[in-house]
């Protein structure tokens, strides 16, 4: 019964029609969002001509990068944003600048940030999705999308979730601080070792 109510079945005709229209628009926006993300992922690549930049990367991964370059009629290697490519760089490449460029490109895909800023930007879609989710939740009698989402979850309220997360953060912070300090020491030692 709950699932029918959350699908808008119990709404009055006008509200049910609006809920259906919202669902259609959300579906369309979701597809457009995914397409933009895929286009942004496929569009970006880093062309590398100096193999030294790939120090630390395993030979099979270098072969994958070389094949990607050949497919683009380029010499050298091409790093892309698809998972095998990014994980090889982020986990094994010794070159910090390369790791940073791949990380930045990956985390700013389809946004108004980064090297392809605005080209595949999902910002307006995100804003519209949030707006429509809020409207759909209120049509169903909920305060907001969080409250609507909690109707199918074990958590009793948004406040309970926030309380849990704050408690978890407080418990995790000391260990995270120690790990961060260790990373800082490692990075500083590595920088000194490399003469930077």
C-alpha positions in Angstrom: 0.0 0.0 0.0 2.8 2.4 0.9 4.5 1.9 -2.5 1.2 2.8 -4.3 0.9 5.9 -2.2 4.5 6.9 -2.9 3.8 6.4 -6.6 1.0 9.0 -6.4 -1.9 6.6 -6.8 -3.9 8.1 -3.9 -3.6 11.7 -5.1 -6.6 13.6 -6.5 -6.7 13.7 -10.3 -5.0 17.1 -10.8 -2.2 16.3 -8.3 -1.9 12.8 -9.8 -1.5 14.3 -13.3 1.1 16.7 -12.0 2.9 13.9 -10.2 3.0 11.9 -13.4 4.3 14.9 -15.4 7.0 15.4 -12.8 7.9 11.7 -13.0 8.3 12.0 -16.8 10.4 15.1 -16.6 12.6 13.5 -13.9 13.1 10.5 -16.1 14.1 12.7 -19.0 16.4 14.8 -16.8 18.0 11.7 -15.4 18.7 10.4 -18.9 20.1 13.8 -20.0 22.3 13.9 -16.9 23.7 10.5 -17.6 24.3 11.3 -21.2 26.1 14.5 -20.3 28.2 12.6 -17.8 29.1 10.0 -20.3 29.9 12.6 -23.0 32.1 14.4 -20.6 33.8 11.2 -19.6 34.4 10.2 -23.2 35.5 13.7 -24.3 38.4 14.2 -21.9 41.8 12.6 -22.4 45.4 13.4 -21.6 47.8 12.8 -24.4 51.2 11.8 -23.1 54.4 11.7 -25.2 56.9 11.3 -22.4 56.9 7.8 -21.0 58.6 9.2 -17.8 55.3 10.7 -16.8 53.9 7.1 -16.5 56.6 6.0 -14.1 55.0 3.6 -11.6 52.3 2.5 -14.0 52.2 -1.2 -14.8 53.1 -2.3 -18.3 49.6 -3.7 -19.1 48.1 -0.3 -18.2 50.7 1.4 -20.4 49.7 -0.9 -23.2 46.1 0.1 -22.6 47.1 3.8 -22.8 49.2 3.1 -26.0 46.2 1.4 -27.6 44.0 4.3 -26.7 46.5 6.6 -28.4 46.6 4.4 -31.5 42.8 4.6 -31.7 43.1 8.3 -31.8 45.9 8.2 -34.4 48.3 9.7 -31.8 51.8 8.7 -30.8 52.5 7.8 -27.2 49.8 7.2 -24.6 46.3 8.4 -23.9 44.8 8.4 -20.4 41.1 8.6 -20.3 38.5 9.0 -17.6 37.1 5.5 -17.7 37.7 3.5 -14.6 40.6 1.2 -15.6 42.5 4.2 -16.9 41.9 6.6 -14.0 42.6 3.9 -11.3 45.9 3.0 -12.9 47.0 6.6 -12.8 45.6 7.4 -9.4 47.0 4.3 -7.7 50.3 3.9 -9.4 51.5 6.9 -11.3 54.4 8.6 -9.5 53.8 12.0 -11.2 51.7 14.2 -9.0 50.8 16.7 -11.6 49.4 13.9 -13.8 47.5 12.4 -10.9 46.1 15.8 -10.1 45.0 16.5 -13.7 43.2 13.1 -13.9 41.7 13.6 -10.5 40.5 17.1 -11.3 39.1 16.0 -14.7 37.3 13.1 -13.1 35.8 15.0 -10.2 34.6 18.0 -12.4 33.1 16.1 -15.2 29.8 17.5 -16.6 30.1 20.6 -14.4 30.9 24.3 -14.6 34.4 23.5 -13.3 37.6 22.0 -14.7 39.1 21.8 -18.1 35.8 21.2 -19.9 33.9 23.7 -17.7 30.4 24.3 -19.1 30.7 22.1 -22.1 28.7 19.2 -20.6 27.4 21.1 -17.6 24.7 19.3 -15.5 24.3 22.2 -13.1 20.9 23.3 -14.4 19.7 19.7 -14.6 20.7 19.1 -11.0 18.8 22.3 -9.9 15.7 21.2 -11.8 15.9 17.7 -10.5 16.0 19.0 -6.9 13.1 21.3 -7.6 11.0 18.6 -9.1 11.8 16.1 -6.3 10.8 18.7 -3.7 7.5 19.3 -5.6 6.8 15.6 -5.9 7.5 15.1 -2.2 5.1 17.9 -1.2 2.4 16.6 -3.5 2.7 13.3 -1.6 2.3 15.2 1.7 6.0 15.2 2.8 7.9 18.2 3.9 10.8 17.6 1.5 12.5 14.8 -0.5 14.4 13.6 2.5 11.2 13.0 4.5 9.7 11.2 1.5 12.8 9.0 1.1 12.7 8.1 4.8 9.2 6.7 4.3 10.9 3.5 3.0 13.9 3.5 5.3 14.6 2.3 8.8 15.8 5.7 10.0 13.0 7.6 11.9 14.0 11.1 10.8 16.5 13.4 9.1 17.5 14.6 12.5 18.3 11.0 13.6 20.4 10.5 10.5 22.3 13.8 11.1 22.9 12.8 14.7 24.2 9.4 13.6 26.5 11.0 11.0 27.8 13.6 13.5 28.5 10.9 16.0 30.3 8.8 13.4 32.4 11.8 12.3 33.4 12.6 15.8 34.5 9.0 16.4 36.4 8.9 13.0 38.0 12.3 13.2 41.0 11.3 15.5 42.0 8.4 13.2 41.5 10.5 10.1 43.7 13.2 11.7 46.4 10.7 12.3 46.2 9.3 8.8 46.3 12.8 7.3 49.4 13.7 9.4 51.0 10.5 8.2 50.2 11.4 4.6 51.6 14.8 5.1 54.9 13.4 6.5 55.1 10.9 3.6 54.4 13.7 1.0 57.0 16.0 2.6 59.6 13.2 2.7 58.8 12.3 -0.9 59.1 15.9 -2.0 62.5 16.2 -0.3 63.7 13.0 -1.8 62.8 14.2 -5.3 64.5 17.5 -4.6 61.3 19.6 -4.8 
